[in-house]
Amino acid sequence: MTENLARAVGAVLGGGLGTLAYWLMLRWDHHILAAVGAGVALGVSAMARTRQLAWGVATSVFAVLLCVAVEFLFRPFAADRSFGFFVAHVHELPRNSLVSLAVVAALGFYFGRGRDRRRVET
């Protein structure tokens, strides 16, 4: 499996696990949106063999977009339940959701870049 495909699979699996974790936390009245984006970032990082800046940017964007979609899925606005209205009024989300989106963007970039797995000879 090529590294790019492995990272994409890691992003999807991590996003799914993060969404499941977010759903479970919502059932216990804990709103931690960053779990979704952190799952994406850690999934990409787990499958990375090298460091690539482009994957950091892509992971960051994908994690934020997935967080917005999941937030809409589980907590749409009461005034209008359409996705267009939700996207147009993202800035009106609660403060913890907006902070979570910023944290997810940073985590997505940091972990999405990957890491060098070179062995150091001693």
C-alpha positions in Angstrom: 0.0 0.0 0.0 1.4 3.4 -0.9 2.0 5.9 1.8 -0.6 8.3 0.5 -3.3 5.7 0.4 -2.3 4.5 3.9 -2.6 8.1 5.2 -6.0 8.5 3.5 -7.2 5.2 5.1 -5.9 6.4 8.5 -7.8 9.7 8.1 -11.0 7.9 7.4 -10.6 5.4 10.2 -9.5 8.1 12.6 -12.4 10.3 11.7 -14.8 7.5 12.2 -13.4 6.7 15.6 -13.4 10.4 16.5 -17.0 10.8 15.5 -18.0 7.7 17.5 -16.1 9.2 20.5 -17.9 12.5 20.0 -21.3 10.9 19.8 -20.6 8.9 23.0 -19.5 12.0 24.8 -22.6 13.9 23.7 -24.7 11.2 25.2 -23.0 11.9 28.5 -23.5 15.7 28.0 -19.9 16.5 27.2 -19.4 18.6 24.1 -15.8 17.9 22.9 -15.8 18.5 19.2 -12.0 18.3 19.0 -12.3 14.5 19.4 -13.3 14.2 15.7 -10.4 16.2 14.3 -7.9 14.7 16.7 -9.0 11.2 15.5 -8.3 12.3 11.9 -4.9 13.8 12.7 -3.8 10.8 14.8 -5.0 8.4 12.1 -3.0 10.1 9.4 0.0 10.3 11.8 -0.2 6.6 12.6 0.1 5.7 8.9 2.8 8.2 8.0 6.3 7.0 7.3 7.8 10.3 6.2 7.2 14.0 6.9 5.3 15.9 4.2 4.1 19.5 4.6 1.3 19.0 2.0 -0.3 16.2 4.2 -0.2 18.5 7.2 -2.2 21.2 5.3 -4.6 18.6 3.8 -5.2 16.9 7.2 -5.9 20.3 8.8 -8.4 21.2 6.2 -10.1 17.8 6.2 -10.3 17.7 10.0 -11.9 21.2 10.2 -14.4 20.3 7.5 -15.3 17.0 9.1 -15.8 18.7 12.5 -18.2 21.2 10.9 -20.1 18.4 9.2 -20.3 16.4 12.4 -21.4 19.4 14.4 -24.2 20.0 11.9 -25.2 16.3 12.0 -25.5 16.2 15.8 -26.2 19.8 16.8 -27.9 21.8 14.0 -29.3 25.3 14.7 -32.9 25.2 15.9 -33.9 28.2 13.7 -33.1 26.5 10.4 -31.9 22.9 10.1 -30.4 23.3 6.6 -26.7 22.8 6.0 -26.4 26.1 4.1 -27.7 28.1 7.0 -25.4 26.2 9.3 -22.3 27.0 7.2 -23.4 30.7 6.9 -23.7 31.0 10.7 -20.7 28.9 11.8 -19.4 32.0 13.5 -22.4 31.9 15.9 -21.5 28.5 17.3 -20.7 28.3 21.0 -17.2 29.4 22.0 -16.1 25.9 22.9 -16.9 24.8 19.3 -15.0 27.6 17.8 -12.0 27.0 20.0 -12.2 23.3 19.1 -12.1 24.1 15.4 -8.9 26.2 16.0 -7.3 23.4 18.0 -8.3 20.8 15.4 -6.7 22.9 12.7 -3.4 23.1 14.7 -3.5 19.4 15.6 -4.3 18.4 12.0 -1.3 20.3 10.7 1.1 19.1 13.4 0.2 15.4 13.3 -0.8 15.3 9.7 2.7 16.1 8.5 3.9 12.8 9.8 7.3 12.0 11.3 10.6 10.7 10.2 11.0 7.1 11.2 14.7 6.9 10.6 16.7 4.6 12.9 19.6 6.2 14.6 22.7 3.9 14.5 24.5 3.8 17.8 
